[in-house]
Amino acid sequence: MQLSDRLQSLPPYHFAEYARKIAEKRAAGVDVISLSMGDPDLPTPPEVLDALAEAARQQVNQRYPEYAGMPELRAAFAAWFAQRFGVELDPARETLPLIGSKEGLAHLPMAVINPGDVALMPDPQYPVYGTAVALAGGVSYDLPLDHERDWLPNLAAIPTDVAARARTLWLNYPNNPTGGTATLAFYEEAVHFARQHDILIINDMAYSEVAYDGYRPPSILEVPGAKDVAVELYSFSKAYNMAGFRIGMFVGNASIVEGMTRLKSNIDTGIFRPIQVAAIRALALPESWIAERNAIYQRRRDRIVAACHQAGMAAPLPKAGLYVWPRIPAGRVSTQFALDLLDSTGVAVTPGSNFGPGGEGYVRISLTVPDARIDDAVARIAGAVASLA
Ligand SMILES: Cc1ncc(COP(=O)(O)O)c(C=O)c1O
């Protein structure tokens, strides 16, 4: 049977390919420590699980859920947003639940991009952006993210004819994979740029609640007037260790929220209500829960960064996110380097080029494995210093 031209034109999802390589190693008896996925290993809070179980027993929750989510969940989104960022949202017009933020990112281009429209994209990037834009017939224009510019795109360098054809600007802070963070000053500049060129900003905030050393990432919606030009996506996966639940949050510009609601009502039929009830419970967790959880990741971050330095790889200390992004030894290609590391140590990291050409020269190391395994990985990397260069 024939697959569509559209599907055939998709690039391979490198993470799936790499997962196959890891599985092969494991099948061959290698004790692989995979630091290649941002899949939180820490448990979902028990009160969230209780809320899920209790809601699942109620028959009303076993029927079709609302297309646009439970009104109680949308109210909880708005209440959380007001408390966290000091920004008021209209729950009915400016919020929408997603089946995980990946679902929202993947469907959004169908609501906002016409064939041939330019999408301004970070490079490196979470690969779903480019694929989703291509599926909608859009064309990506890459904006390099460099360490020298604190991993922020240089909006002033975008040629005027490109800006004129652009319909969307994709941002992601805290950034995957670089660990970069955005200042409010940068968000102000982005909002100004978007207004000037009539562009929608899509800010992926999947890592909004994973931050270190007391840092709290801001929302672009804190910029006055940002709602005119911006939407944001949030993830319960990373914020509350709920990756398996598949729930996310879409907020911002009311007409885009309405468009996404219309699009999604033609594609999916909402989210299992008990998952929404669990999300409401998660949003009520105290700030101290977030701080304690982040302290665990922070210790792991420090150990991994130290191990990278010991192995001769420069690695900035990320202020947020679930990854360390070290430079690999000069002259090495990231896919081969990651394979060599896997072969020589059994430690799996993600080649930087999986995130686009701008990721070449780096690997991404995830913090989502238990402490004892991190220790083991650190020891293995340190032992392999000579063979890595
Ligand atoms: C930058 C970024 N955005 C979105 C997602 C998707 O998260 P989820 O669909 O679990 O909410 C991920 C997952 O790794 C991510 O790294």
The ligand as a Tripos MOL2 file, in Angstrom:
@<TRIPOS>MOLECULE
LIG
   16    16     1     0     0
SMALL
NO_CHARGES

@<TRIPOS>ATOM
      1 C1         10.5180   21.8500   23.9690 C.3       1 LIG1
      2 C2          9.4470   20.8330   24.1590 C.ar      1 LIG1
      3 N1          8.1860   21.1630   23.8870 N.ar      1 LIG1
      4 C3          7.1820   20.2910   24.0360 C.ar      1 LIG1
      5 C4          7.4160   19.0020   24.4640 C.ar      1 LIG1
      6 C5          6.2730   18.0500   24.5510 C.3       1 LIG1
      7 O1          5.8500   17.8140   25.8490 O.3       1 LIG1
      8 P1          4.4600   17.1610   26.1770 P.3       1 LIG1
      9 O2          3.7770   16.8130   24.8940 O.co2     1 LIG1
     10 O3          4.7570   15.9530   26.9780 O.co2     1 LIG1
     11 O4          3.6870   18.2060   26.9300 O.co2     1 LIG1
     12 C6          8.7130   18.6010   24.7620 C.ar      1 LIG1
     13 C7          9.0000   17.2270   25.2000 C.2       1 LIG1
     14 O5         10.0960   16.7880   25.3370 O.2       1 LIG1
     15 C8          9.7570   19.5470   24.6060 C.ar      1 LIG1
     16 O6         11.0380   19.2350   24.8570 O.3       1 LIG1
@<TRIPOS>BOND
     1     1     2 1
     2     2     3 ar
     3     2    15 ar
     4     3     4 ar
     5     4     5 ar
     6     5     6 1
     7     5    12 ar
     8     6     7 1
     9     7     8 1
    10     8     9 2
    11     8    10 1
    12     8    11 1
    13    12    13 1
    14    12    15 ar
    15    13    14 2
    16    15    16 1
@<TRIPOS>SUBSTRUCTURE
     1 LIG1         1 GROUP 0 **** ****
